[in-house]
Amino acid sequence: MPRYIFFRILSIIPVLLGLTLIVFIIMSLIPGDPATAILGSYATPENVARLNQQLGLDKPLFQRYFIWLSNLIQGDFGRSMSLNRPVIDEILERFSATLILSGTAFVLCSFIGILAGVISATRQYGLADKLITLTVLIGISIPSFFLGMMMILYFAVRLRWFPASGMYALYGGGDFIDLLNHLIMPAVALAIVAAGVIARLSRAAMLEVLRLDFIRTARAKGVPEKRVIIRHALRYSMVSILPILGLQAGFVLSGAVYIEIVFQWPGVGRMMVDAILARDIMLVQGGVLFVAACYVIFNIIVDVVQLWLDPRIRS
């Protein structure tokens, strides 16, 4: 197992290197001059030329990329042009909010999706199976940002059950209850689509396991049905479900960008959108790279857990 983990960690390097190149090229191809966007009404030709020189934007493209890459290797993500502070400080400050939102949504979608998949598989072609299948299809078909806007319209504007935006109340609040009150709607909106995908694939994995010989043997020995489902079938199915959870974790993390905009959640996604509008290249590049690194690391953790659950993968 240590050797497997070592080679999986090594595989991150070419992925992240390729990602840095793609992100840098895309940001460089965006029309317009970052210095002009930063200076605004003060964007005289002299000021623009001076700022381009200060930011290193007057250098050739390949030279700027290698300068940025060498700084990254040393742990320097650069300095935000619009906020005038280190990029990594801004990312880490915002990441806690994104982690709260995406982590809650991931726990919700995993629990709901696996539970729905197990119920649907154990009651194949029954009423519960048909209702869950219909609900899953509807949930997968609705974009998370549209669902978020509809939830704001109904639960915040019409019923006034939850606040429409933000992470905490502007006046008062600031405690766990206030956070939970603001978190419910964005977390649910973010979790619905992922929960539907997990439910469908969990159902397929459970149905495949329930047809195996050791499940029939356990039932023939008189093992209680709940124990057969939970201790045997579900545990065996988790080997197939875990990679799905890893992919959906990435979906939830990337989907948080839309939800953070809809609900004005102060996370990394909203930070990157604001940085794109401000043409803050360093902040966008650092944010994308940081989120991608988190996604890759999470998938490695999932692979290690899957290896621990299923020793056959080691061979």
C-alpha positions as CSV (number, residue, x, y, z in Angstrom):
1,M,0.0,0.0,0.0
2,P,2.8,2.6,0.7
3,R,4.2,2.1,-2.7
4,Y,0.7,2.6,-4.3
5,I,0.2,5.8,-2.3
6,F,3.7,7.0,-3.3
7,F,3.0,6.5,-7.1
8,R,-0.5,8.1,-6.8
9,I,1.1,11.2,-5.2
10,L,3.7,11.3,-8.0
11,S,0.8,11.2,-10.5
12,I,-0.4,14.5,-9.2
13,I,2.6,16.4,-10.5
14,P,2.0,16.1,-14.3
15,V,-1.8,16.8,-13.7
16,L,-1.1,20.0,-11.8
17,L,1.6,21.1,-14.3
18,G,-0.8,20.6,-17.2
19,L,-3.4,22.5,-15.3
20,T,-1.1,25.4,-14.6
21,L,-0.4,25.7,-18.3
22,I,-4.0,25.5,-19.4
23,V,-5.2,28.1,-16.8
24,F,-2.3,30.4,-17.7
25,I,-3.0,30.3,-21.4
26,I,-6.8,30.7,-21.0
27,M,-6.3,33.8,-18.7
28,S,-3.7,35.2,-21.2
29,L,-6.2,34.9,-24.1
30,I,-9.0,36.8,-22.4
31,P,-9.5,40.1,-24.4
32,G,-8.6,43.4,-22.8
33,D,-5.7,44.7,-20.7
34,P,-5.6,43.9,-17.0
35,A,-3.8,47.1,-16.2
36,T,-6.5,49.1,-17.9
37,A,-9.2,47.3,-15.9
38,I,-7.3,47.8,-12.6
39,L,-6.6,51.5,-13.2
40,G,-10.1,52.4,-14.4
41,S,-10.5,56.1,-14.9
42,Y,-6.8,56.6,-14.2
43,A,-5.8,54.4,-17.2
44,T,-3.6,56.9,-19.1
45,P,-1.1,55.3,-21.5
46,E,1.8,56.2,-19.1
47,N,0.0,54.7,-16.1
48,V,-0.9,51.6,-18.0
49,A,2.7,51.1,-19.3
50,R,4.1,51.6,-15.8
51,L,1.6,49.1,-14.2
52,N,2.3,46.5,-16.9
53,Q,6.0,46.9,-16.2
54,Q,5.4,46.5,-12.4
55,L,3.2,43.4,-12.9
56,G,5.6,41.9,-15.4
57,L,2.9,41.9,-18.1
58,D,5.3,43.5,-20.6
59,K,7.4,40.3,-20.8
60,P,6.8,37.5,-23.4
61,L,4.1,35.0,-22.6
62,F,6.4,31.9,-22.0
63,Q,8.7,34.0,-19.8
64,R,5.7,35.1,-17.6
65,Y,4.6,31.5,-17.3
66,F,7.9,30.2,-16.1
67,I,8.3,33.0,-13.7
68,W,4.9,32.2,-12.2
69,L,5.6,28.5,-12.2
70,S,8.9,29.0,-10.4
71,N,7.2,31.1,-7.8
72,L,4.5,28.4,-7.4
73,I,7.1,25.8,-6.7
74,Q,8.4,27.9,-3.9
75,G,4.9,28.3,-2.5
76,D,4.4,31.8,-3.7
77,F,1.0,32.2,-5.5
78,G,1.7,35.8,-6.3
79,R,-0.1,39.0,-5.2
80,S,-3.6,40.0,-6.0
81,M,-3.7,43.0,-8.3
82,S,-7.2,44.2,-7.2
83,L,-6.9,43.5,-3.5
84,N,-3.2,44.2,-3.0
85,R,-2.6,41.2,-0.8
86,P,-1.0,37.8,-1.2
87,V,-3.2,35.4,-3.3
88,I,-2.7,32.5,-0.9
89,D,-3.9,34.6,2.1
90,E,-7.1,35.5,0.3
91,I,-7.7,31.9,-0.9
92,L,-7.2,30.4,2.6
93,E,-9.5,33.1,4.1
94,R,-12.3,32.3,1.6
95,F,-11.7,28.5,1.5
96,S,-13.2,27.9,5.0
97,A,-16.6,29.2,3.8
98,T,-16.4,27.1,0.6
99,L,-15.3,24.0,2.7
100,I,-18.3,24.5,5.0
101,L,-20.8,24.8,2.1
102,S,-19.3,22.0,-0.1
103,G,-18.6,19.7,2.8
104,T,-22.2,20.0,4.1
105,A,-23.5,19.4,0.6
106,F,-21.2,16.4,0.1
107,V,-22.3,14.8,3.4
108,L,-26.0,15.4,2.4
109,C,-25.7,14.0,-1.1
110,S,-23.7,11.0,0.0
111,F,-26.2,10.1,2.8
112,I,-29.3,10.7,0.7
113,G,-27.9,9.2,-2.4
114,I,-26.7,5.9,-0.8
115,L,-29.9,5.6,1.3
116,A,-32.1,6.1,-1.7
117,G,-30.0,3.7,-3.8
118,V,-30.2,1.0,-1.1
119,I,-34.0,1.4,-0.7
120,S,-34.6,1.4,-4.4
121,A,-32.4,-1.8,-4.9
122,T,-34.0,-3.7,-2.1
123,R,-37.5,-2.9,-3.4
124,Q,-36.8,-3.4,-7.1
125,Y,-39.8,-2.6,-9.4
126,G,-41.9,-1.7,-6.3
127,L,-43.6,1.6,-5.6
128,A,-40.7,2.9,-3.6
129,D,-38.3,2.1,-6.4
130,K,-40.5,3.9,-9.0
131,L,-40.9,7.0,-6.8
132,I,-37.2,7.2,-6.0
133,T,-36.3,6.7,-9.7
134,L,-38.8,9.5,-10.7
135,T,-37.4,11.8,-8.1
136,V,-33.8,11.1,-9.0
137,L,-34.5,11.9,-12.7
138,I,-36.2,15.2,-11.8
139,G,-33.3,16.1,-9.4
140,I,-30.6,15.3,-12.0
141,S,-32.4,17.4,-14.7
142,I,-32.6,20.6,-12.6
143,P,-29.5,22.8,-12.7
144,S,-28.3,23.6,-9.2
145,F,-28.3,27.4,-9.8
146,F,-31.9,27.4,-11.1
147,L,-33.0,25.3,-8.1
148,G,-31.2,27.7,-5.8
149,M,-33.1,30.7,-7.3
150,M,-36.4,28.9,-7.0
151,M,-35.7,28.1,-3.4
152,I,-34.9,31.7,-2.7
153,L,-38.1,32.8,-4.4
154,Y,-40.3,30.3,-2.4
155,F,-38.6,29.7,1.0
156,A,-36.9,33.1,1.5
157,V,-39.2,35.6,-0.3
158,R,-42.6,34.0,0.0
159,L,-42.5,31.9,3.2
160,R,-39.6,33.8,4.8
161,W,-38.3,30.6,6.5
162,F,-34.6,31.2,5.6
163,P,-32.4,34.2,4.7
164,A,-31.9,34.7,1.0
165,S,-28.2,35.4,1.0
166,G,-25.0,35.6,2.9
167,M,-23.3,33.4,5.5
168,Y,-24.3,35.3,8.6
169,A,-26.8,38.0,9.4
170,L,-25.7,41.5,8.8
171,Y,-26.8,42.6,12.3
172,G,-26.7,40.2,15.3
173,G,-26.4,36.5,14.9
174,G,-22.9,35.2,14.0
175,D,-23.4,32.0,16.0
176,F,-23.8,28.3,14.9
177,I,-27.6,28.6,14.6
178,D,-27.3,31.7,12.4
179,L,-24.7,29.8,10.2
180,L,-27.0,26.8,9.9
181,N,-30.0,29.0,9.0
182,H,-28.0,30.5,6.1
183,L,-26.5,27.2,5.1
184,I,-29.6,25.0,4.6
185,M,-30.8,26.3,1.2
186,P,-27.4,26.6,-0.6
187,A,-26.3,23.2,0.7
188,V,-29.5,21.5,-0.4
189,A,-29.4,23.2,-3.8
190,L,-25.8,22.0,-4.3
191,A,-26.5,18.5,-3.1
192,I,-29.6,17.6,-5.1
193,V,-27.9,16.8,-8.5
194,A,-25.0,14.9,-6.9
195,A,-27.5,12.9,-4.7
196,G,-29.4,11.8,-7.8
197,V,-26.2,10.5,-9.5
198,I,-25.1,8.7,-6.4
199,A,-28.6,7.2,-5.9
200,R,-28.7,5.8,-9.4
201,L,-25.2,4.3,-9.4
202,S,-25.7,3.0,-5.8
203,R,-28.8,1.2,-6.9
204,A,-27.0,-0.5,-9.8
205,A,-24.1,-1.5,-7.5
206,M,-26.5,-2.9,-4.8
207,L,-28.5,-4.9,-7.4
208,E,-25.3,-6.5,-8.7
209,V,-24.2,-7.5,-5.2
210,L,-27.6,-8.8,-4.2
211,R,-27.4,-11.4,-6.9
212,L,-24.1,-12.9,-5.7
213,D,-23.8,-16.3,-4.1
214,F,-22.7,-15.2,-0.7
215,I,-25.8,-13.0,-0.3
216,R,-28.0,-16.0,-1.1
217,T,-25.9,-18.1,1.3
218,A,-26.4,-15.6,4.1
219,R,-30.1,-15.5,3.6
220,A,-30.3,-19.3,3.5
221,K,-28.5,-19.5,6.9
222,G,-31.2,-17.3,8.4
223,V,-29.2,-14.1,8.8
224,P,-31.7,-11.2,9.4
225,E,-32.4,-9.2,6.2
226,K,-31.2,-5.9,7.7
227,R,-27.9,-7.5,8.5
228,V,-27.6,-9.0,5.1
229,I,-28.3,-5.6,3.5
230,I,-26.1,-3.4,5.8
231,R,-23.3,-5.8,6.9
232,H,-22.8,-7.7,3.7
233,A,-24.4,-6.2,0.6
234,L,-23.8,-2.5,1.4
235,R,-20.3,-3.0,2.6
236,Y,-19.4,-5.0,-0.5
237,S,-21.0,-2.3,-2.7
238,M,-19.0,0.5,-1.2
239,V,-16.0,-0.7,-3.3
240,S,-18.0,0.4,-6.4
241,I,-19.7,3.4,-4.7
242,L,-16.5,5.1,-3.4
243,P,-15.2,6.2,-6.8
244,I,-18.6,7.7,-7.5
245,L,-18.3,9.7,-4.3
246,G,-14.9,10.9,-5.3
247,L,-16.2,12.2,-8.6
248,Q,-19.2,13.8,-7.0
249,A,-17.0,15.5,-4.5
250,G,-15.3,17.3,-7.4
251,F,-18.7,18.1,-8.9
252,V,-19.8,19.6,-5.5
253,L,-16.6,21.6,-5.2
254,S,-16.9,23.0,-8.7
255,G,-20.6,23.6,-8.5
256,A,-20.1,25.7,-5.4
257,V,-19.1,28.5,-7.7
258,Y,-22.6,28.9,-9.1
259,I,-24.3,28.5,-5.7
260,E,-22.0,31.0,-4.0
261,I,-23.0,33.6,-6.6
262,V,-26.7,32.8,-6.3
263,F,-26.7,32.9,-2.5
264,Q,-23.8,35.5,-2.2
265,W,-21.8,33.0,-0.2
266,P,-18.3,34.5,0.6
267,G,-16.3,31.5,-0.6
268,V,-13.6,30.8,-3.2
269,G,-16.1,30.5,-6.1
270,R,-17.4,34.0,-5.5
271,M,-13.9,35.3,-5.1
272,M,-12.8,33.8,-8.5
273,V,-15.9,35.3,-10.3
274,D,-15.1,38.8,-8.8
275,A,-11.4,38.3,-9.8
276,I,-12.4,37.4,-13.4
277,L,-14.5,40.6,-13.6
278,A,-11.6,42.6,-12.2
279,R,-9.1,40.9,-14.5
280,D,-7.1,39.8,-11.5
281,I,-5.1,37.2,-13.3
282,M,-3.0,36.0,-10.3
283,L,-6.0,35.5,-8.1
284,V,-7.9,33.5,-10.7
285,Q,-5.0,31.3,-11.5
286,G,-4.2,30.7,-7.8
287,G,-7.9,30.0,-7.0
288,V,-8.3,27.5,-9.9
289,L,-5.1,25.7,-9.1
290,F,-5.9,25.5,-5.4
291,V,-9.4,24.0,-6.0
292,A,-8.0,21.6,-8.5
293,A,-5.3,20.4,-6.1
294,C,-8.0,19.8,-3.4
295,Y,-10.0,17.8,-5.9
296,V,-7.0,15.6,-6.8
297,I,-6.0,15.1,-3.2
298,F,-9.5,14.0,-2.3
299,N,-9.6,11.5,-5.1
300,I,-6.3,10.0,-3.9
301,I,-7.8,9.7,-0.4
302,V,-10.8,7.9,-2.0
303,D,-8.5,5.5,-3.9
304,V,-6.6,4.7,-0.7
305,V,-9.8,3.9,1.2
306,Q,-11.0,1.8,-1.7
307,L,-7.7,-0.1,-1.7
308,W,-8.2,-0.7,2.1
309,L,-11.7,-2.0,1.5
310,D,-10.8,-4.2,-1.4
311,P,-7.4,-5.9,-1.2
312,R,-7.8,-7.4,-4.6
313,I,-6.9,-4.0,-6.2
314,R,-3.4,-4.4,-4.7
315,S,-2.6,-7.3,-7.0
